[in-house]
Amino acid sequence: MSAASVEQPFEHEEPVSLATIADEIMERHPGYRVEIIGGFLLVTPSPDVPHARALTGLMIPFIAAGLHDGETEVLQNVGLWLPTGDEDYAIPDLVVVDADIDDHLIENNAYDPACFRLVLEVTSRNWKNDLKTKVAAYAAAKVPVYVIVDRKHQRVHVLTDPAGDTYEHHRPYAPGETVSLPDSIGAKVTLDVTEILAAGRPRPAQDAQGRD
């Protein structure tokens, strides 16, 4: 994902909010994701196919564990309201949330962070935002578990126990390892690091030709 700080890309007679500018960007560029973190606009183009493939593969173990039936739901691209600024919100790639999340809309299609048991990001070109900016934002929002599929460095990071603007525990996992996520998300979920990272890599051209 490629992100940029946007100050005033549109002309208005009167000063407008960052949320209004974010809405205009999304209207003019369908498929783009716009977030406001720390008073800055982060503009992200549509993800590539390996990114989407990794997310689909990640949903399977969460759903198989029963997290999409009953007290929780497994969803993509749900707005999370952040306490870091008056208009701040993020849109994680994947989340595990309380099933009553509809009752906790704050504004601008963003929901109370208390509903979020886990947020997950799959990195793209703006990997630094996922590894730094969003760590501070999600910790400040007291999201209990933050998982990062780091395609840049071929690692899966699990961060738990938010404290201030960071997490007290941060464990990176390498290919060949398995990740056992905290039971606090609502079920036992184990992730295969090798499979996750492989899904997030572009497939060789000959593989695509072989499927024709």
Legacy VTK file of the C-alpha trace (Angstrom):
# vtk DataFile Version 3.0
C-alpha trace
ASCII
DATASET POLYDATA
POINTS 212 float
0.000 0.000 0.000
1.261 3.457 -0.829
0.357 6.181 1.642
0.758 9.926 1.522
-0.002 12.897 3.708
-2.552 15.166 2.055
-2.998 18.741 3.214
-5.505 20.492 0.921
-5.905 18.649 -2.413
-9.225 20.368 -3.161
-10.204 24.017 -3.237
-12.977 25.180 -0.910
-14.286 28.609 -0.020
-14.101 27.759 3.680
-11.807 25.447 5.661
-13.100 21.888 5.689
-12.451 18.916 7.912
-10.033 16.131 7.091
-12.997 13.750 7.095
-14.639 15.774 4.315
-11.437 15.726 2.277
-11.170 11.960 2.868
-14.710 11.464 1.550
-13.934 13.515 -1.564
-10.788 11.505 -2.286
-12.721 8.249 -2.059
-15.467 9.593 -4.324
-12.940 10.658 -6.952
-10.813 7.516 -6.631
-13.062 4.486 -6.057
-11.218 1.601 -4.452
-8.775 3.815 -2.569
-8.649 3.575 1.207
-8.315 6.801 3.173
-7.499 6.841 6.891
-6.824 9.668 9.326
-4.159 8.899 11.925
-2.509 11.514 14.096
-4.102 14.297 12.078
-2.646 13.050 8.759
-4.467 11.575 5.788
-3.128 8.199 4.675
-4.216 7.443 1.123
-3.861 3.825 -0.015
-4.443 2.554 -3.571
-6.321 -0.686 -4.170
-4.350 -3.721 -2.917
-2.745 -6.194 -5.290
-4.008 -9.747 -5.845
-1.472 -11.438 -3.497
-2.601 -9.078 -0.732
-6.224 -10.089 -1.297
-5.254 -13.753 -1.545
-3.459 -13.599 1.806
-6.515 -12.035 3.447
-8.832 -14.710 2.088
-6.515 -17.421 3.358
-6.330 -15.768 6.764
-10.100 -15.666 7.168
-10.333 -19.457 6.924
-8.770 -20.413 10.306
-10.692 -17.655 12.110
-14.006 -18.775 10.650
-13.161 -22.462 11.164
-12.574 -21.703 14.860
-16.150 -20.455 15.144
-15.357 -16.757 15.402
-17.907 -15.791 12.759
-20.826 -17.491 14.465
-22.218 -16.277 17.742
-20.521 -13.667 19.928
-18.021 -12.453 17.323
-17.650 -11.746 13.616
-14.665 -11.907 11.243
-14.793 -8.933 8.867
-12.672 -6.959 6.418
-12.221 -3.194 6.096
-14.238 -2.027 9.112
-13.559 1.488 10.359
-12.069 1.757 13.865
-12.410 5.081 15.682
-9.121 6.226 17.202
-8.567 8.352 20.315
-5.484 9.996 18.773
-7.378 12.914 17.202
-10.852 14.412 16.801
-11.261 12.919 13.326
-8.884 9.964 13.539
-9.890 6.531 12.327
-8.218 3.508 10.742
-9.527 0.750 8.488
-7.763 -2.534 9.324
-7.560 -5.218 6.646
-9.148 -7.865 8.890
-10.794 -7.751 12.312
-12.423 -9.938 14.922
-15.184 -7.886 16.532
-18.062 -8.307 18.949
-21.250 -9.344 17.179
-23.116 -6.257 18.439
-20.728 -3.885 16.669
-23.641 -2.317 14.733
-24.790 -0.753 17.982
-21.469 1.034 18.483
-21.080 3.290 15.459
-19.377 6.560 16.419
-19.233 8.494 13.135
-17.779 8.463 9.627
-18.412 4.692 9.388
-16.004 4.084 12.277
-16.862 2.036 15.351
-15.949 2.042 19.040
-12.533 0.381 19.492
-13.917 -1.480 22.529
-15.701 -3.784 20.039
-12.438 -4.939 18.453
-10.778 -8.078 19.835
-8.136 -8.304 17.092
-6.966 -6.217 14.149
-4.773 -7.541 11.355
-2.856 -5.783 8.596
-1.200 -7.267 5.518
1.600 -4.945 4.426
2.147 -3.506 0.988
4.228 -0.546 -0.151
3.449 1.472 2.985
4.736 -1.246 5.306
6.231 1.351 7.671
2.759 2.587 8.560
1.666 -0.901 9.608
4.855 -1.541 11.580
5.086 1.857 13.280
2.244 4.344 12.846
-0.547 1.838 13.358
1.183 0.136 16.274
0.896 3.377 18.231
-2.654 4.044 17.015
-4.039 0.603 17.829
-2.260 0.528 21.192
-3.753 3.923 22.069
-7.166 2.512 21.140
-6.477 -0.433 23.486
-7.026 -3.070 20.805
-5.939 -6.251 22.650
-4.258 -8.064 19.745
-2.576 -6.652 16.627
-1.279 -9.040 13.966
0.917 -7.860 11.088
1.637 -10.000 8.046
4.898 -8.339 7.027
5.403 -9.214 3.377
8.401 -6.869 3.150
10.508 -8.762 5.710
8.716 -12.130 5.533
7.584 -12.213 9.133
4.303 -12.386 11.042
4.204 -10.106 14.087
1.874 -10.583 17.043
1.505 -7.668 19.460
-0.467 -7.981 22.694
-1.117 -6.072 25.924
-1.460 -2.431 24.825
0.150 0.132 27.128
0.097 3.797 26.163
1.218 4.120 22.564
2.873 0.699 22.317
2.372 -2.977 23.129
4.137 -4.650 26.027
4.623 -7.890 24.112
5.790 -8.078 20.494
6.776 -11.426 19.011
7.892 -11.835 15.363
7.455 -15.260 13.769
9.513 -16.610 10.851
8.608 -19.140 8.134
8.459 -22.636 9.590
6.869 -21.443 12.827
3.228 -21.497 13.913
1.390 -18.739 15.726
-1.045 -19.489 18.543
-3.161 -16.391 19.064
-4.418 -15.397 22.529
-7.643 -17.087 23.643
-8.983 -13.600 24.419
-10.098 -13.252 20.804
-12.796 -15.834 21.561
-11.374 -19.130 20.287
-8.152 -21.009 19.736
-6.602 -19.995 16.399
-3.285 -21.232 15.042
-1.673 -19.709 11.958
0.956 -21.314 9.735
3.515 -18.594 8.985
4.870 -20.307 5.870
1.400 -20.625 4.327
0.422 -17.054 5.147
3.562 -15.513 3.668
3.440 -17.763 0.597
-0.122 -16.632 -0.124
1.023 -13.006 -0.011
3.737 -13.445 -2.647
3.102 -12.971 -6.395
2.784 -16.246 -8.238
5.279 -16.974 -11.030
3.923 -16.299 -14.499
4.157 -19.962 -15.494
1.763 -20.912 -12.691
-0.884 -18.603 -14.119
-0.298 -19.976 -17.644
-0.607 -23.516 -16.362
-4.141 -22.791 -15.135
-5.339 -21.632 -18.575
LINES 1 213
212 0 1 2 3 4 5 6 7 8 9 10 11 12 13 14 15 16 17 18 19 20 21 22 23 24 25 26 27 28 29 30 31 32 33 34 35 36 37 38 39 40 41 42 43 44 45 46 47 48 49 50 51 52 53 54 55 56 57 58 59 60 61 62 63 64 65 66 67 68 69 70 71 72 73 74 75 76 77 78 79 80 81 82 83 84 85 86 87 88 89 90 91 92 93 94 95 96 97 98 99 100 101 102 103 104 105 106 107 108 109 110 111 112 113 114 115 116 117 118 119 120 121 122 123 124 125 126 127 128 129 130 131 132 133 134 135 136 137 138 139 140 141 142 143 144 145 146 147 148 149 150 151 152 153 154 155 156 157 158 159 160 161 162 163 164 165 166 167 168 169 170 171 172 173 174 175 176 177 178 179 180 181 182 183 184 185 186 187 188 189 190 191 192 193 194 195 196 197 198 199 200 201 202 203 204 205 206 207 208 209 210 211
